[in-house]
Amino acid sequence: MSPFKRLLILAVTLGAAGFIQVASAQEAPDALVKRVSNEVVDAAKSDKEIQGGNQKHVLELVQEKILPYIDFQRMTSLAAGQNWSKATPAQQKELITQFRDLLVYTYSGAIASIKDQKLQFEPLRSDGATDNVEVRSKVVQTRGETIELDYRLEKQGSGWKIYDMNIMGAWLVETYKGNFAKEISSGGIDGLIKTLTDRNRKLGDNSSKVSKS
């Protein structure tokens, strides 16, 4: 399964929407994930514009409930691996931007597909003293297999933030790490940036076509 398809599954289920800002420092990470995941799913199901594919409404939901609470810098640096330190500050900034945009377009293209998925969460295995935890969950569908969906979160000054996700046994960062390494090997950091930019441009064009149809 390709990284894009894994992200698509993730976006459809929206378990990855488990991010908050208000009172996040006091809320347990598993409670945080569960509460906000349900909020996003409920919003997507109740908004007729989103169900109809209105990209403006979809993007507003993504920007409000998802983007501010993902640690894109850490996620991107982990995916780039040892090559991260070889990139200039300007290249690092652009990589973060393009990787973030890839997630945005993927989420936006799939949110309208949310129908009757249900989330089940496992008890958090943590003593409460660590700043890094793993929240495990499953996505139950009326049709199709149950999807394993796990998250790695880190406690920061503003609260818990996600920096990696496991979809059906494959961690997102590790999956992209291999792809990033291949692109950098053949075209350098700028080559990877160009590949991500071109992909985002195509996704953006497709998104515009859907909005106009």
C-alpha positions as a LaTeX table, in Angstrom:
\begin{tabular}{lrrr}
\hline
Residue & $x$ (\AA) & $y$ (\AA) & $z$ (\AA) \\
\hline
Met1 & 0.00 & 0.00 & 0.00 \\
Ser2 & 1.42 & 3.39 & $-1.03$ \\
Pro3 & 2.08 & 6.18 & 1.51 \\
Phe4 & $-0.62$ & 8.28 & $-0.18$ \\
Lys5 & $-3.20$ & 5.51 & 0.17 \\
Arg6 & $-2.26$ & 5.02 & 3.82 \\
Leu7 & $-2.77$ & 8.73 & 4.36 \\
Leu8 & $-6.08$ & 8.51 & 2.54 \\
Ile9 & $-7.27$ & 5.79 & 4.91 \\
Leu10 & $-6.07$ & 7.90 & 7.81 \\
Ala11 & $-7.89$ & 10.95 & 6.51 \\
Val12 & $-11.14$ & 9.10 & 5.93 \\
Thr13 & $-11.20$ & 7.80 & 9.46 \\
Leu14 & $-9.77$ & 11.00 & 10.88 \\
Gly15 & $-8.42$ & 9.36 & 13.95 \\
Ala16 & $-5.47$ & 11.63 & 13.40 \\
Ala17 & $-7.59$ & 14.60 & 14.30 \\
Gly18 & $-6.80$ & 13.97 & 17.96 \\
Phe19 & $-5.19$ & 17.30 & 18.61 \\
Ile20 & $-6.27$ & 20.16 & 20.87 \\
Gln21 & $-4.96$ & 23.40 & 22.22 \\
Val22 & $-7.40$ & 24.43 & 24.94 \\
Ala23 & $-6.60$ & 22.73 & 28.25 \\
Ser24 & $-4.44$ & 20.16 & 26.45 \\
Ala25 & $-1.77$ & 20.32 & 29.14 \\
Gln26 & $-4.27$ & 18.96 & 31.67 \\
Glu27 & $-5.98$ & 16.41 & 29.42 \\
Ala28 & $-4.59$ & 12.90 & 29.07 \\
Pro29 & $-3.36$ & 12.16 & 25.53 \\
Asp30 & $-5.75$ & 9.26 & 24.98 \\
Ala31 & $-8.71$ & 11.33 & 26.18 \\
Leu32 & $-7.54$ & 14.14 & 23.91 \\
Val33 & $-7.38$ & 11.90 & 20.85 \\
Lys34 & $-10.77$ & 10.35 & 21.53 \\
Arg35 & $-12.59$ & 13.60 & 22.21 \\
Val36 & $-11.33$ & 15.59 & 19.25 \\
Ser37 & $-11.46$ & 12.65 & 16.84 \\
Asn38 & $-15.16$ & 12.34 & 17.56 \\
Glu39 & $-15.64$ & 16.09 & 17.22 \\
Val40 & $-14.10$ & 16.09 & 13.75 \\
Val41 & $-15.97$ & 13.01 & 12.58 \\
Asp42 & $-19.26$ & 14.44 & 13.84 \\
Ala43 & $-18.56$ & 17.77 & 12.13 \\
Ala44 & $-17.80$ & 16.07 & 8.84 \\
Lys45 & $-20.94$ & 13.93 & 9.04 \\
Ser46 & $-23.25$ & 16.81 & 9.93 \\
Asp47 & $-21.96$ & 19.36 & 7.41 \\
Lys48 & $-23.89$ & 18.86 & 4.16 \\
Glu49 & $-21.39$ & 21.04 & 2.32 \\
Ile50 & $-18.53$ & 18.75 & 3.33 \\
Gln51 & $-20.53$ & 15.67 & 2.39 \\
Gly52 & $-21.13$ & 17.31 & $-0.97$ \\
Gly53 & $-17.42$ & 17.90 & $-1.53$ \\
Asn54 & $-17.26$ & 21.64 & $-0.81$ \\
Gln55 & $-13.50$ & 22.15 & $-0.55$ \\
Lys56 & $-13.80$ & 25.47 & 1.26 \\
His57 & $-15.66$ & 23.84 & 4.15 \\
Val58 & $-13.26$ & 20.89 & 4.12 \\
Leu59 & $-10.20$ & 23.10 & 4.29 \\
Glu60 & $-11.70$ & 25.14 & 7.11 \\
Leu61 & $-12.24$ & 21.96 & 9.12 \\
Val62 & $-8.71$ & 20.75 & 8.43 \\
Gln63 & $-7.17$ & 24.08 & 9.35 \\
Glu64 & $-9.19$ & 24.45 & 12.54 \\
Lys65 & $-9.03$ & 20.91 & 13.90 \\
Ile66 & $-5.85$ & 19.41 & 12.50 \\
Leu67 & $-3.06$ & 21.66 & 11.25 \\
Pro68 & $-2.29$ & 23.69 & 14.38 \\
Tyr69 & $-1.72$ & 20.60 & 16.47 \\
Ile70 & 0.65 & 18.45 & 14.45 \\
Asp71 & 4.38 & 18.81 & 15.05 \\
Phe72 & 5.26 & 19.16 & 11.38 \\
Gln73 & 8.88 & 20.08 & 12.07 \\
Arg74 & 9.58 & 16.93 & 14.03 \\
Met75 & 7.61 & 14.77 & 11.63 \\
Thr76 & 9.49 & 16.15 & 8.62 \\
Ser77 & 12.90 & 15.94 & 10.27 \\
Leu78 & 12.29 & 12.31 & 11.25 \\
Ala79 & 11.18 & 11.47 & 7.70 \\
Ala80 & 14.28 & 13.16 & 6.26 \\
Gly81 & 16.53 & 11.25 & 8.67 \\
Gln82 & 20.23 & 12.06 & 8.58 \\
Asn83 & 19.68 & 14.26 & 5.55 \\
Trp84 & 17.80 & 16.78 & 7.71 \\
Ser85 & 21.02 & 18.16 & 9.17 \\
Lys86 & 22.45 & 18.54 & 5.66 \\
Ala87 & 19.63 & 20.82 & 4.56 \\
Thr88 & 19.95 & 24.57 & 4.90 \\
Pro89 & 17.44 & 26.40 & 7.14 \\
Ala90 & 15.65 & 27.60 & 4.00 \\
Gln91 & 15.44 & 24.05 & 2.63 \\
Gln92 & 14.20 & 22.72 & 5.97 \\
Lys93 & 11.48 & 25.36 & 6.04 \\
Glu94 & 10.37 & 24.50 & 2.50 \\
Leu95 & 10.37 & 20.76 & 3.24 \\
Ile96 & 8.11 & 21.34 & 6.24 \\
Thr97 & 5.78 & 23.47 & 4.12 \\
Gln98 & 5.52 & 20.93 & 1.31 \\
Phe99 & 5.09 & 17.94 & 3.63 \\
Arg100 & 2.39 & 19.84 & 5.51 \\
Asp101 & 0.62 & 20.71 & 2.25 \\
Leu102 & 0.73 & 17.05 & 1.20 \\
Leu103 & $-1.14$ & 16.14 & 4.37 \\
Val104 & $-3.58$ & 19.01 & 3.88 \\
Tyr105 & $-4.54$ & 17.93 & 0.36 \\
Thr106 & $-4.79$ & 14.31 & 1.42 \\
Tyr107 & $-7.09$ & 15.12 & 4.35 \\
Ser108 & $-9.15$ & 17.51 & 2.24 \\
Gly109 & $-9.62$ & 14.98 & $-0.52$ \\
Ala110 & $-10.94$ & 12.32 & 1.83 \\
Ile111 & $-13.00$ & 14.04 & 4.52 \\
Ala112 & $-16.12$ & 14.03 & 2.36 \\
Ser113 & $-15.91$ & 10.21 & 2.35 \\
Ile114 & $-16.61$ & 9.95 & 6.08 \\
Lys115 & $-19.85$ & 8.01 & 6.52 \\
Asp116 & $-20.35$ & 5.49 & 9.32 \\
Gln117 & $-16.88$ & 4.68 & 10.64 \\
Lys118 & $-16.57$ & 4.19 & 14.39 \\
Leu119 & $-13.48$ & 4.54 & 16.57 \\
Gln120 & $-12.42$ & 2.21 & 19.37 \\
Phe121 & $-9.59$ & 3.12 & 21.72 \\
Glu122 & $-7.38$ & 0.87 & 23.80 \\
Pro123 & $-6.36$ & 1.78 & 27.38 \\
Leu124 & $-3.31$ & 4.00 & 27.47 \\
Arg125 & $-0.16$ & 2.20 & 28.59 \\
Ser126 & 1.66 & 4.93 & 30.46 \\
Asp127 & 2.64 & 5.72 & 34.02 \\
Gly128 & 1.93 & 9.41 & 33.43 \\
Ala129 & 5.58 & 10.41 & 33.92 \\
Thr130 & 6.72 & 10.29 & 30.30 \\
Asp131 & 6.45 & 13.07 & 27.73 \\
Asn132 & 6.14 & 10.57 & 24.86 \\
Val133 & 3.20 & 8.19 & 24.55 \\
Glu134 & 1.54 & 5.91 & 22.05 \\
Val135 & $-2.24$ & 5.98 & 21.72 \\
Arg136 & $-3.74$ & 2.90 & 20.08 \\
Ser137 & $-7.08$ & 2.67 & 18.35 \\
Lys138 & $-9.08$ & 0.78 & 15.74 \\
Val139 & $-11.43$ & 2.00 & 13.07 \\
Val140 & $-14.49$ & $-0.22$ & 12.69 \\
Gln141 & $-16.30$ & $-0.07$ & 9.36 \\
Thr142 & $-19.64$ & $-1.56$ & 8.40 \\
Arg143 & $-17.96$ & $-2.81$ & 5.27 \\
Gly144 & $-14.31$ & $-3.73$ & 5.01 \\
Glu145 & $-11.68$ & $-4.73$ & 7.49 \\
Thr146 & $-11.00$ & $-3.13$ & 10.83 \\
Ile147 & $-8.13$ & $-0.65$ & 10.52 \\
Glu148 & $-5.36$ & $-0.39$ & 13.09 \\
Leu149 & $-4.63$ & 3.27 & 13.79 \\
Asp150 & $-2.04$ & 4.36 & 16.35 \\
Tyr151 & $-0.41$ & 7.67 & 17.23 \\
Arg152 & 2.83 & 8.84 & 18.80 \\
Leu153 & 2.48 & 12.05 & 20.75 \\
Glu154 & 4.88 & 14.28 & 22.61 \\
Lys155 & 3.98 & 16.62 & 25.43 \\
Gln156 & 5.11 & 20.15 & 24.64 \\
Gly157 & 4.59 & 23.54 & 26.21 \\
Ser158 & 1.23 & 24.01 & 24.50 \\
Gly159 & 0.09 & 20.44 & 25.16 \\
Trp160 & 0.27 & 17.08 & 23.39 \\
Lys161 & 1.10 & 16.98 & 19.69 \\
Ile162 & 1.25 & 14.12 & 17.20 \\
Tyr163 & 4.47 & 13.46 & 15.33 \\
Asp164 & 3.88 & 9.99 & 13.86 \\
Met165 & 1.02 & 7.66 & 12.94 \\
Asn166 & 0.73 & 3.92 & 12.39 \\
Ile167 & $-1.77$ & 2.74 & 9.80 \\
Met168 & $-2.31$ & $-1.00$ & 9.48 \\
Gly169 & 1.17 & $-1.81$ & 10.78 \\
Ala170 & 3.15 & 0.86 & 8.92 \\
Trp171 & 4.38 & 4.02 & 10.65 \\
Leu172 & 4.00 & 7.11 & 8.49 \\
Val173 & 7.43 & 8.57 & 9.24 \\
Glu174 & 9.24 & 5.31 & 8.50 \\
Thr175 & 7.33 & 4.88 & 5.24 \\
Tyr176 & 8.19 & 8.34 & 4.02 \\
Lys177 & 11.75 & 8.04 & 5.26 \\
Gly178 & 12.51 & 5.50 & 2.54 \\
Asn179 & 10.85 & 7.60 & $-0.15$ \\
Phe180 & 12.60 & 10.76 & 0.95 \\
Ala181 & 15.99 & 9.00 & 0.96 \\
Lys182 & 15.50 & 7.81 & $-2.62$ \\
Glu183 & 14.53 & 11.27 & $-3.83$ \\
Ile184 & 17.47 & 12.89 & $-2.03$ \\
Ser185 & 19.85 & 10.26 & $-3.37$ \\
Ser186 & 18.89 & 11.04 & $-6.96$ \\
Gly187 & 18.21 & 14.77 & $-6.81$ \\
Gly188 & 19.41 & 16.10 & $-3.49$ \\
Ile189 & 17.32 & 18.10 & $-1.03$ \\
Asp190 & 16.13 & 20.40 & $-3.80$ \\
Gly191 & 15.05 & 17.37 & $-5.81$ \\
Leu192 & 12.88 & 16.16 & $-2.93$ \\
Ile193 & 11.37 & 19.62 & $-2.54$ \\
Lys194 & 10.57 & 19.73 & $-6.26$ \\
Thr195 & 8.95 & 16.28 & $-6.14$ \\
Leu196 & 6.73 & 17.27 & $-3.20$ \\
Thr197 & 5.92 & 20.63 & $-4.80$ \\
Asp198 & 4.90 & 19.01 & $-8.09$ \\
Arg199 & 2.75 & 16.45 & $-6.27$ \\
Asn200 & 1.03 & 19.14 & $-4.22$ \\
Arg201 & 0.39 & 21.19 & $-7.37$ \\
Lys202 & $-1.37$ & 18.23 & $-8.98$ \\
Leu203 & $-3.38$ & 17.54 & $-5.83$ \\
Gly204 & $-4.32$ & 21.21 & $-5.68$ \\
Asp205 & $-5.47$ & 21.19 & $-9.30$ \\
Asn206 & $-7.58$ & 18.09 & $-8.70$ \\
Ser207 & $-9.06$ & 19.69 & $-5.60$ \\
Ser208 & $-10.05$ & 22.76 & $-7.62$ \\
Lys209 & $-11.71$ & 20.61 & $-10.26$ \\
Val210 & $-13.78$ & 18.84 & $-7.61$ \\
Ser211 & $-14.89$ & 22.17 & $-6.11$ \\
Lys212 & $-16.03$ & 23.46 & $-9.51$ \\
Ser213 & $-17.87$ & 20.30 & $-10.53$ \\
\hline
\end{tabular}
